[in-house]
Amino acid sequence: MSINTIPTDKEIANISACISEGWELLPVYLNINEQMDVDGSRVYKIFHILQSWRRLKNETMKVLLKALLEAEYTIVVDWELLRKNIGYGKEVLSL
């Protein structure tokens, strides 16, 4: 899993499980303007948002992690769980 590649569905699913409070603001931080009318759990809704972002923006994992870090006072991300799930966390952004 490279920080400079477009995230896979599996990576997006793993990231979705690490995001909790404030997740509804993800489209704002990801600069996408799309209706998120999807039924299901919080994780499934986040997964759908991240899939839409990937489809619309075609950006790398690094761009996604930067957006999550910028939102750290609005959107709660469990960075330790993220590191466990995908192998790295926000520390790679300072490299």
JOLIN-V768188 format. One record per pair of residues at least 24 apart in sequence whose C-alpha atoms are under 8 Angstrom apart, sorted by the first residue. I is the first residue (numbers start at 1). J is the second residue. D is the distance in Angstrom with one decimal. If there is no record, write none. Layout:
<<I:J:D> <I:J:D>>
//
This chain:
<<1:86:7.4> <1:87:7.7> <2:61:7.6> <3:60:6.8> <3:61:5.0> <3:62:5.1> <3:92:8.0> <4:60:5.3> <4:61:6.1> <4:62:6.0> <5:59:7.8> <5:60:4.9> <5:61:6.0> <5:62:8.0> <6:54:7.5> <6:58:6.7> <6:59:5.8> <6:60:4.2> <6:61:5.7> <7:54:7.7> <7:60:6.5> <7:61:5.5> <9:51:7.5> <11:86:6.5> <12:47:6.2> <12:50:6.5> <12:51:7.3> <13:43:7.8> <13:47:5.8> <14:82:7.3> <14:85:5.8> <14:86:6.9> <15:82:6.1> <15:85:7.4> <15:86:7.6> <16:43:5.4> <16:44:7.5> <16:46:5.5> <16:47:5.4> <16:50:7.9> <17:43:5.6> <18:77:5.6> <18:78:5.2> <18:79:7.2> <18:81:6.1> <18:82:5.8> <19:43:7.8> <19:46:7.8> <19:75:7.3> <19:76:5.8> <19:77:4.6> <19:78:6.5> <20:75:7.1> <20:76:5.4> <20:77:6.4> <20:78:8.0> <21:74:8.0> <21:75:5.8> <21:76:5.2> <22:74:5.8> <22:75:4.3> <22:76:6.4> <23:75:5.7> <23:76:7.5> <25:74:7.9> <25:75:7.2> <26:75:7.7> <27:53:7.8> <29:67:5.9> <29:68:7.5> <29:70:7.7> <29:71:6.7> <30:64:7.5> <30:67:6.3> <32:56:7.6> <62:93:7.2> <65:89:7.7> <65:90:6.6> <65:93:7.8> <66:90:7.8> <66:93:7.1>>
//
